[in-house]
Amino acid sequence: MPPAPYAYRQLDDPAQEAKARELMETLRCLKCQSQSIADSDAPMAGDMRHEVRSRIAAGESPDAVRDWLVARYGNWVT
């Protein structure tokens, strides 16, 4: 299955990408467990990066995105 579009592609808006990148650096990869999703090459981390970027691009705040990820994956992602 091909990776999600925003798994490896940055957002066009530099301010949105900066918000997404800052958030991704604080979230843990569920597969690697010792790397942030920003640094991990695991497919799961790519899916999570895609979700972060898509939601930031849609206008959600980083806090709202974090809350969604915690609700979906549990507190361990933080």
Secondary structure, 3 states (H helix, E strand, C coil): CCCCCCCCCCCCCHHHHHHHHHHHCCCECCCCCCCECCCCCCHHHHHHHHHHHHHHHCCCCHHHHHHHHHHHHCHHHC
